[in-house]
Amino acid sequence: MAKVGFIGLGIMGRPMAKNMLKAGEELLVADLNKEAVADVVASGAKEASYAEIGEQCERIILMVPSGDISKAILFGEGGVASTIKEGAIVCDMSSVTPVESQECYNGLKAKGAGFIDAPVSGGEPGAIAGTLAIMAGGDKEDFDAFMPYFDIVGSSAILVGGSGSGSVTKLANQIIVNNTIAVVSEAFVLATKAGADPVKVYQAIRGGLAGSAVLDAKIPMIVERNFKPGGPIRINHKDIKNVVNTAHAIDVPIPYSSQLYEILQTLKIHGHMGDDHGGIVQYFEKLADIEVKKVEE
């Protein structure tokens, strides 16, 4: 059986790696967090260095916090690319910029290896359940070769286009998700300050045009004051920064997302980077001096 390399065992990567082990894959894993490595090794994986993963694995998955980290893992001293075999394929499932994905694609192509950018949506719950939505960019033959693994960790995988297309799609996804959370937050702060029960407001509007997956996922958490992260503000802050930088580089005005970045920046200053992105509500609550929470019976 072919060995698969899995690098990055954080909130998303750890359950994804465990799902691959449950499916019977032989995994070599690496992460700077040795507790995470030990946990996944206890489930049946083997720990390896980046160079060992490059040498031994035909299929390699990255799930790390940024494009700079992806590039360092691949092309740094003792990195995956230093030993990678011709015909191997790397799939970066991290959320990075399209330019960073294209740099990885070109760098690996020079070594005869393939590269797919395939970020995901669904957060920690989707990673645990194996129901992530996967948006990919790259060559079709490389995408097709990775489909058995996409089927393990996700419920859908779409090849959007060439290298960088998956990363572009993830940026669009993050614009929609995070701006929707902000708008929902603003609306529920208004309703709560006006004296309405936010739970009843949610029940009243969720079946109409204002209903959404974001509304259903976040309002139950917000009214319980549960900001335990499935998708932390820290990651979304980074993603929206990527949105702003990418949009400016190609002359796309993004007034809503630029304002959203400043909202996330404010939450960073006030120590909320570890909160779930439903915690964006706290920015609007601070402005209005009110909390959106369940009404005591």
Salt bridges, closest charged atoms under 4 A:
GLU35 OE1 - ARG14 NH2 2.97
ASP39 OD2 - ARG14 NH1 2.97
ASP39 OD2 - LYS18 NZ 2.78
GLU47 OE2 - LYS34 NZ 2.84
GLU103 OE1 - LYS71 NZ 2.74
ASP139 OD2 - LYS109 NZ 3.01
ASP144 OD2 - LYS140 NZ 2.82
ASP216 OD1 - ARG206 NE 3.08
GLU224 OE2 - LYS294 NZ 2.69
ASP239 OD1 - LYS238 NZ 2.98
ASP275 OD2 - HIS272 ND1 2.94
ASP276 OD2 - LYS218 NZ 2.83
GLU285 OE2 - ARG225 NH1 2.78
GLU291 OE1 - ARG225 NE 3.79
GLU291 OE1 - LYS293 NZ 3.70
